[in-house]
C-alpha cells in the first residue's frame, strides 16, 4: 500500500482546516424576515410598507441574494389576474412593493461590503452597484438593521430578524 495517498489526504485535511479557521464568518448569510421598515422624509418616521410589512431577504453562501418587500395590506386585484389590474391597482402594487436579486460581497470581517442588482421589479435598479457608503447592514446576533438613502435623500431603515 502506498503512503502517498494518505499523506495527500492528510495535507488537504490540514490545509482546509487552517483555511476554515482563518476565513471570516459571513455575518449576513441566511434568511431574514422584515420586522419593520420606516422612511424619514423631512424628519418624519412613517411606515415604508404599511402597518403590516412583509418581506424576506435571503443571502446564500455562494454570494447571491434575493429581497422581496411588500405591504401585506395591499388589496387584491378585482380581476384575480396579475396582468389585468386597473391603473390604480397596478400603481398601488408597484409603489408598495419591490423585489430584486443579485450578488453580494463581504469584507475581511464577514460584514456586507456591497451588492450588485441583476434583476428587479423596478427596472432602474438593474445593474446598480451599492457599496457600504450607500447601504449599511449591521448584524447583532439574530437581528439586522439595514440603512440606506434613496437618490433624492430619503432615509430608509429596515429591521430584520433571522429565520431559524
Number of C-alpha atoms within 10 A of each C-alpha: 5 6 7 9 10 11 11 11 11 12 12 12 12 12 12 12 11 11 11 11 10 10 11 14 15 19 19 22 21 15 18 22 21 23 16 20 25 19 21 16 13 9 9 9 14 14 18 22 23 17 13 17 22 19 22 19 24 19 21 16 11 10 14 17 22 19 19 18 20 22 21 16 13 15 10 13 16 11 10 9 9 12 9 12 16 13 9 10 16 14 11 14 18 14 13 17 20 17 17 19 21 20 17 20 16 18 12 12 12 15 20 22 19 19 21 19 20 17 17 18 14 13 10 10 14 16 13 12 16 16 14 14 10 14 18 19 21 15 17 10 9 13 15 21 17 15 19 19 16 11 8 7 11 13 17 20 20 19 18 23 20 19 14 7
